[in-house]
Amino acid sequence: MISEFELLANKVESLAELVHALRLENVELRRAAAMLTAENKDLQLRMAQAHERVAALLAQLPSDEDAEEDLA
């Protein structure tokens, strides 16, 4: 009977250790997810800024009609 209790106690202890390890891993995963979310937001902002700069440069280029008039 004692050995059954010891076996059960060992299983409960193992389960408690596993729960603790999983909680620590969960904290780290949440931290990593938050960092990746912030990085993603920063990259989206940089992409939007680059898009605006490219659009501004494209607007400064002469159109095909202007180029044809220059050739005539």
C-alpha positions as CSV (number, residue, x, y, z in Angstrom):
1,M,0.0,0.0,0.0
2,I,2.8,2.4,0.9
3,S,4.5,1.7,-2.5
4,E,1.3,2.7,-4.2
5,F,1.2,6.0,-2.4
6,E,4.9,6.6,-3.2
7,L,4.2,5.8,-6.8
8,L,1.3,8.2,-6.8
9,A,3.3,10.9,-5.0
10,N,6.1,10.5,-7.6
11,K,3.6,10.9,-10.4
12,V,2.1,14.0,-8.8
13,E,5.6,15.4,-8.3
14,S,6.5,14.7,-11.9
15,L,3.3,16.3,-13.0
16,A,4.0,19.4,-10.9
17,E,7.5,19.7,-12.4
18,L,6.0,19.4,-15.9
19,V,3.4,22.1,-15.1
20,H,6.1,24.4,-13.8
21,A,8.3,23.9,-16.9
22,L,5.4,24.5,-19.2
23,R,4.5,27.7,-17.4
24,L,8.0,29.0,-17.8
25,E,8.0,28.0,-21.4
26,N,4.6,29.8,-21.8
27,V,6.1,33.0,-20.3
28,E,9.0,32.8,-22.7
29,L,6.7,32.2,-25.7
30,R,4.5,35.1,-24.8
31,R,7.6,37.3,-24.5
32,A,8.8,36.1,-27.9
33,A,5.4,36.7,-29.4
34,A,5.2,40.2,-28.0
35,M,8.7,41.0,-29.4
36,L,7.8,39.6,-32.8
37,T,4.5,41.5,-32.8
38,A,6.4,44.7,-32.1
39,E,9.0,43.9,-34.8
40,N,6.2,43.2,-37.3
41,K,4.6,46.5,-36.5
42,D,7.9,48.3,-37.0
43,L,8.5,46.5,-40.3
44,Q,5.0,47.3,-41.5
45,L,5.6,51.0,-40.8
46,R,8.9,50.9,-42.6
47,M,7.3,49.3,-45.6
48,A,4.6,51.9,-45.7
49,Q,7.2,54.7,-45.5
50,A,9.2,53.0,-48.3
51,H,6.1,52.7,-50.4
52,E,5.4,56.4,-49.9
53,R,8.9,57.3,-51.0
54,V,8.7,55.1,-54.1
55,A,5.3,56.5,-55.0
56,A,6.7,60.1,-54.6
57,L,9.7,59.2,-56.9
58,L,7.4,57.6,-59.5
59,A,5.3,60.7,-59.5
60,Q,8.3,62.8,-60.4
61,L,9.2,60.7,-63.4
62,P,8.0,62.0,-66.7
63,S,5.0,60.2,-68.2
64,D,5.2,58.3,-71.5
65,E,3.4,61.2,-73.2
66,D,6.0,63.7,-71.9
67,A,8.8,61.5,-73.2
68,E,7.1,61.3,-76.7
69,E,6.7,65.0,-76.8
70,D,10.4,65.5,-76.0
71,L,11.3,63.2,-78.9
72,A,9.1,65.0,-81.4
